Amino acid sequence: MNVLVFIKQVADTEARIIVSSDQRTLEIENKYTVNFFDEFAVEEAIRIKEALKDVQVTVCTYAPARAMEALKTTIAMGADRAFLIDSTNYEPDDPFVVSSVLAGFADKDGFDIILCGRQAMDDENANVGAMIAEFLGIPHVSLLTKLDVIDGGRVRVRSETEGGQKVSEIALPALFTTQKGLNEPRVPLITGVMKAMKIQIPVLDPASIGIPIGPIDCGSSKITILSYELPARRPSVHIIEGASPEEKVKNLVKSLKEDAKVL
Amino acid sequence: MTRDIFVLVECRDSVVRKASLELLSKGRQIAGKFSSNLYAVLLGSGVKEVADTLNEFADKTIFIESEELKDYGWDTYGSALEQILKKYDPLIVLGTSSMTGRDLFPRVAGRLRAAMISDAVGMDFHEESVKIKKPLFGGKVISWLAPKAGSMAFITFRPNSFAVEKADTNGEVIEENVTVEKDRRMKTTSLEKSGSKKVDLQEADFIICGGRGMKGPEHFASLEEIAGLMGGRVGASRTVVDSKWREYDDQIGKSGKTVSPKLYIGCGISGALHHIMGMDTSKVIVAINKDPNAPIFQYADYGIVEDLFPVLPALKDELKKAREES
């Protein structure tokens, strides 16, 4: 069985981000990490491999060369192989283009299960999973909290839905998005880290992959980025005074009612 | 392509979600500017009565009534929506950045080769079309995006992005018949609804959120009382969820849910960046923490520096009074 995991390398929560003076570009501090939700995807793939025989776990990303580090992290966790599809000189951000490239890779490399995180922490889009499935013409289930392979051709999954949970059985091939609660992603062992240090991860040119949907060059995005700006800052906090907790609360509620007008 | 604006309306227990009414209100402005029509699209089973109520918001309400649409699935809903969009060919399709919107929109946008902009919080006009405000990196940066001319644009917005305003219309209600396609490769074997939490966390106007300072799961009962009183919801920080005091469903923050209620009250929350990124877009933020140096005070509008436990009962009483007066 082939399990394919798509990951994204994202700026760390703590990374400093500067908006250029013309508001057209962002400068991101060089602190990157594997997207939080994608770690659950990698972990689940490795668990499937541990539970069944003859499973190959492949991790792939469409990104600039810096994302090699993120791929190495997944090898250290226990993935078998990894590929970097170099986005330099191509449209890197439009979910339509990203999904098109990754679907092209999946189609060429082959798969039974595709796993990816429910959304990226940087743009919070949550688009690429469902779009890849659409381009490949396979079913998908979002927001998995449990996955069991029933037999070679079917899985049973539990997933979060609007105001509840559902259990469904899906015929493979299929795509699933992962989130917190599915598993506990492992910390790589030293043997894994050694393996990751040695491995040569192939870098692919998107042009070498048969892309099923539309152009992917710079400018092919269906979306124009007009500008970036910093969010408006709140005025500094108004600390509510009072002789007792009760009086403070009374003054707070008065302010919420009369000044903030939210009650 | 027409210049019409479509809104996919979501319901919860046969009631239109507030987030959908927000989109209809904003959609009205766009349609007005473009001199085009605002359409509401409603899919489901037993939805005719609900569709009739949407005429106060939309020029035209299209509804599709089918047993196959009783519960949401991207296959059935996607098939129905695709056929409607192909028939009417609108410029813009608006939806909510809810679990349904996030699951359905990219699938159908991919199928129709449409532009997809997700999880936006605001909108303005730009040249002949619109520009969309979308936070990045947990709100550290705001981006403004525009769909390029020539393709249909799918845009999802976070709940609580716009005000709800009824239009002065008496719109037309149209029933469309389509063949709803189901994907036979998927079979739902059980569907559980958690009935207890009436308000959706992301749609709530009022959120009271507990952190490690709550000291244990048993103390969340007082937050529940206050949330119930205000018609809102209880939220939780990551440490609280990791300690299993509350369910993941309640988690606010970068690895949980992003919320923007009118009023957010943080109780015993220190204000880790992860959490701030999930609530920084709230209209008014109140922090209650005994540590005057807690980082949350840097992000709050109002603060009380005090031990939580005497504050909570007083807060309940005062909010109750304020509620009764208004």
HADDOCK unambig.tbl for C-alpha pairs under 7 A between the chains (distance, minus, plus):
assign (segid A and resid 96 and name CA) (segid B and resid 110 and name CA) 6.86 0.50 0.50
assign (segid A and resid 121 and name CA) (segid B and resid 137 and name CA) 6.78 0.50 0.50
assign (segid A and resid 122 and name CA) (segid B and resid 136 and name CA) 5.81 0.50 0.50
assign (segid A and resid 122 and name CA) (segid B and resid 137 and name CA) 4.41 0.50 0.50
assign (segid A and resid 122 and name CA) (segid B and resid 138 and name CA) 6.82 0.50 0.50
assign (segid A and resid 123 and name CA) (segid B and resid 136 and name CA) 5.07 0.50 0.50
assign (segid A and resid 123 and name CA) (segid B and resid 137 and name CA) 6.28 0.50 0.50
assign (segid A and resid 125 and name CA) (segid B and resid 118 and name CA) 5.40 0.50 0.50
assign (segid A and resid 125 and name CA) (segid B and resid 119 and name CA) 6.38 0.50 0.50
assign (segid A and resid 126 and name CA) (segid B and resid 102 and name CA) 6.44 0.50 0.50
assign (segid A and resid 127 and name CA) (segid B and resid 106 and name CA) 5.26 0.50 0.50
assign (segid A and resid 130 and name CA) (segid B and resid 103 and name CA) 6.68 0.50 0.50
assign (segid A and resid 130 and name CA) (segid B and resid 106 and name CA) 5.90 0.50 0.50
assign (segid A and resid 130 and name CA) (segid B and resid 107 and name CA) 5.22 0.50 0.50
assign (segid A and resid 131 and name CA) (segid B and resid 106 and name CA) 5.44 0.50 0.50
assign (segid A and resid 131 and name CA) (segid B and resid 107 and name CA) 5.11 0.50 0.50
assign (segid A and resid 131 and name CA) (segid B and resid 110 and name CA) 5.53 0.50 0.50
assign (segid A and resid 134 and name CA) (segid B and resid 107 and name CA) 5.68 0.50 0.50
assign (segid A and resid 134 and name CA) (segid B and resid 110 and name CA) 6.46 0.50 0.50
assign (segid A and resid 134 and name CA) (segid B and resid 111 and name CA) 6.67 0.50 0.50
assign (segid A and resid 142 and name CA) (segid B and resid 103 and name CA) 6.72 0.50 0.50
assign (segid A and resid 161 and name CA) (segid B and resid 99 and name CA) 6.78 0.50 0.50
assign (segid A and resid 162 and name CA) (segid B and resid 99 and name CA) 5.96 0.50 0.50
assign (segid A and resid 162 and name CA) (segid B and resid 100 and name CA) 6.86 0.50 0.50
assign (segid A and resid 163 and name CA) (segid B and resid 193 and name CA) 5.82 0.50 0.50
assign (segid A and resid 163 and name CA) (segid B and resid 194 and name CA) 5.98 0.50 0.50
assign (segid A and resid 164 and name CA) (segid B and resid 192 and name CA) 5.46 0.50 0.50
assign (segid A and resid 164 and name CA) (segid B and resid 193 and name CA) 4.16 0.50 0.50
assign (segid A and resid 164 and name CA) (segid B and resid 194 and name CA) 5.10 0.50 0.50
assign (segid A and resid 165 and name CA) (segid B and resid 191 and name CA) 6.05 0.50 0.50
assign (segid A and resid 165 and name CA) (segid B and resid 192 and name CA) 5.24 0.50 0.50
assign (segid A and resid 165 and name CA) (segid B and resid 193 and name CA) 6.49 0.50 0.50
assign (segid A and resid 166 and name CA) (segid B and resid 190 and name CA) 5.60 0.50 0.50
assign (segid A and resid 166 and name CA) (segid B and resid 191 and name CA) 4.37 0.50 0.50
assign (segid A and resid 166 and name CA) (segid B and resid 192 and name CA) 6.03 0.50 0.50
assign (segid A and resid 167 and name CA) (segid B and resid 188 and name CA) 5.95 0.50 0.50
assign (segid A and resid 167 and name CA) (segid B and resid 189 and name CA) 5.56 0.50 0.50
assign (segid A and resid 167 and name CA) (segid B and resid 190 and name CA) 5.14 0.50 0.50
assign (segid A and resid 167 and name CA) (segid B and resid 191 and name CA) 6.48 0.50 0.50
assign (segid A and resid 168 and name CA) (segid B and resid 186 and name CA) 6.84 0.50 0.50
assign (segid A and resid 168 and name CA) (segid B and resid 187 and name CA) 5.40 0.50 0.50
assign (segid A and resid 168 and name CA) (segid B and resid 188 and name CA) 4.11 0.50 0.50
assign (segid A and resid 168 and name CA) (segid B and resid 189 and name CA) 5.19 0.50 0.50
assign (segid A and resid 168 and name CA) (segid B and resid 190 and name CA) 6.96 0.50 0.50
assign (segid A and resid 169 and name CA) (segid B and resid 186 and name CA) 5.86 0.50 0.50
assign (segid A and resid 169 and name CA) (segid B and resid 187 and name CA) 5.20 0.50 0.50
assign (segid A and resid 169 and name CA) (segid B and resid 188 and name CA) 6.39 0.50 0.50
assign (segid A and resid 170 and name CA) (segid B and resid 185 and name CA) 5.76 0.50 0.50
assign (segid A and resid 170 and name CA) (segid B and resid 186 and name CA) 4.61 0.50 0.50
assign (segid A and resid 170 and name CA) (segid B and resid 187 and name CA) 6.46 0.50 0.50
assign (segid A and resid 171 and name CA) (segid B and resid 185 and name CA) 5.11 0.50 0.50
assign (segid A and resid 171 and name CA) (segid B and resid 186 and name CA) 6.54 0.50 0.50
assign (segid A and resid 222 and name CA) (segid B and resid 115 and name CA) 5.19 0.50 0.50
assign (segid A and resid 222 and name CA) (segid B and resid 147 and name CA) 6.08 0.50 0.50
assign (segid A and resid 222 and name CA) (segid B and resid 148 and name CA) 5.43 0.50 0.50
assign (segid A and resid 223 and name CA) (segid B and resid 115 and name CA) 6.51 0.50 0.50
assign (segid A and resid 223 and name CA) (segid B and resid 145 and name CA) 6.66 0.50 0.50
assign (segid A and resid 223 and name CA) (segid B and resid 146 and name CA) 5.68 0.50 0.50
assign (segid A and resid 223 and name CA) (segid B and resid 147 and name CA) 4.45 0.50 0.50
assign (segid A and resid 223 and name CA) (segid B and resid 148 and name CA) 5.38 0.50 0.50
assign (segid A and resid 224 and name CA) (segid B and resid 145 and name CA) 5.66 0.50 0.50
assign (segid A and resid 224 and name CA) (segid B and resid 146 and name CA) 5.14 0.50 0.50
assign (segid A and resid 224 and name CA) (segid B and resid 147 and name CA) 6.17 0.50 0.50
assign (segid A and resid 224 and name CA) (segid B and resid 148 and name CA) 6.35 0.50 0.50
assign (segid A and resid 225 and name CA) (segid B and resid 144 and name CA) 6.20 0.50 0.50
assign (segid A and resid 225 and name CA) (segid B and resid 145 and name CA) 4.62 0.50 0.50
assign (segid A and resid 225 and name CA) (segid B and resid 146 and name CA) 6.52 0.50 0.50
assign (segid A and resid 226 and name CA) (segid B and resid 144 and name CA) 5.44 0.50 0.50
assign (segid A and resid 226 and name CA) (segid B and resid 145 and name CA) 5.46 0.50 0.50
assign (segid A and resid 226 and name CA) (segid B and resid 146 and name CA) 6.86 0.50 0.50
assign (segid A and resid 227 and name CA) (segid B and resid 143 and name CA) 5.89 0.50 0.50
assign (segid A and resid 227 and name CA) (segid B and resid 144 and name CA) 5.37 0.50 0.50
assign (segid A and resid 228 and name CA) (segid B and resid 141 and name CA) 6.78 0.50 0.50
assign (segid A and resid 228 and name CA) (segid B and resid 142 and name CA) 5.67 0.50 0.50
assign (segid A and resid 228 and name CA) (segid B and resid 143 and name CA) 4.46 0.50 0.50
assign (segid A and resid 228 and name CA) (segid B and resid 144 and name CA) 6.35 0.50 0.50
assign (segid A and resid 229 and name CA) (segid B and resid 141 and name CA) 5.94 0.50 0.50
assign (segid A and resid 229 and name CA) (segid B and resid 142 and name CA) 5.22 0.50 0.50
assign (segid A and resid 229 and name CA) (segid B and resid 143 and name CA) 6.42 0.50 0.50
assign (segid A and resid 230 and name CA) (segid B and resid 140 and name CA) 6.72 0.50 0.50
assign (segid A and resid 230 and name CA) (segid B and resid 141 and name CA) 4.97 0.50 0.50
assign (segid A and resid 230 and name CA) (segid B and resid 142 and name CA) 5.86 0.50 0.50
assign (segid A and resid 231 and name CA) (segid B and resid 140 and name CA) 6.78 0.50 0.50
assign (segid A and resid 231 and name CA) (segid B and resid 141 and name CA) 6.09 0.50 0.50
assign (segid A and resid 231 and name CA) (segid B and resid 142 and name CA) 5.97 0.50 0.50
assign (segid A and resid 234 and name CA) (segid B and resid 299 and name CA) 6.92 0.50 0.50
assign (segid A and resid 236 and name CA) (segid B and resid 298 and name CA) 6.82 0.50 0.50
assign (segid A and resid 236 and name CA) (segid B and resid 301 and name CA) 6.83 0.50 0.50
assign (segid A and resid 237 and name CA) (segid B and resid 297 and name CA) 6.25 0.50 0.50
assign (segid A and resid 237 and name CA) (segid B and resid 298 and name CA) 6.57 0.50 0.50
assign (segid A and resid 237 and name CA) (segid B and resid 300 and name CA) 5.45 0.50 0.50
assign (segid A and resid 237 and name CA) (segid B and resid 301 and name CA) 4.68 0.50 0.50
assign (segid A and resid 237 and name CA) (segid B and resid 302 and name CA) 5.39 0.50 0.50
assign (segid A and resid 237 and name CA) (segid B and resid 303 and name CA) 6.52 0.50 0.50
assign (segid A and resid 238 and name CA) (segid B and resid 301 and name CA) 5.98 0.50 0.50
assign (segid A and resid 238 and name CA) (segid B and resid 302 and name CA) 4.72 0.50 0.50
assign (segid A and resid 238 and name CA) (segid B and resid 303 and name CA) 6.06 0.50 0.50
assign (segid A and resid 239 and name CA) (segid B and resid 302 and name CA) 5.74 0.50 0.50
assign (segid A and resid 239 and name CA) (segid B and resid 303 and name CA) 4.54 0.50 0.50
assign (segid A and resid 239 and name CA) (segid B and resid 304 and name CA) 5.88 0.50 0.50
assign (segid A and resid 240 and name CA) (segid B and resid 302 and name CA) 6.81 0.50 0.50
assign (segid A and resid 240 and name CA) (segid B and resid 303 and name CA) 5.92 0.50 0.50
assign (segid A and resid 240 and name CA) (segid B and resid 304 and name CA) 5.54 0.50 0.50
assign (segid A and resid 245 and name CA) (segid B and resid 306 and name CA) 6.81 0.50 0.50
assign (segid A and resid 245 and name CA) (segid B and resid 310 and name CA) 6.36 0.50 0.50
assign (segid A and resid 245 and name CA) (segid B and resid 311 and name CA) 5.53 0.50 0.50
assign (segid A and resid 246 and name CA) (segid B and resid 311 and name CA) 6.58 0.50 0.50
assign (segid A and resid 246 and name CA) (segid B and resid 314 and name CA) 5.56 0.50 0.50
assign (segid A and resid 249 and name CA) (segid B and resid 311 and name CA) 6.82 0.50 0.50
assign (segid A and resid 249 and name CA) (segid B and resid 314 and name CA) 6.46 0.50 0.50
assign (segid A and resid 249 and name CA) (segid B and resid 315 and name CA) 5.84 0.50 0.50
assign (segid A and resid 250 and name CA) (segid B and resid 318 and name CA) 6.40 0.50 0.50
assign (segid A and resid 253 and name CA) (segid B and resid 318 and name CA) 6.70 0.50 0.50
assign (segid A and resid 253 and name CA) (segid B and resid 319 and name CA) 6.86 0.50 0.50
assign (segid A and resid 262 and name CA) (segid B and resid 262 and name CA) 6.64 0.50 0.50
assign (segid A and resid 262 and name CA) (segid B and resid 263 and name CA) 6.68 0.50 0.50
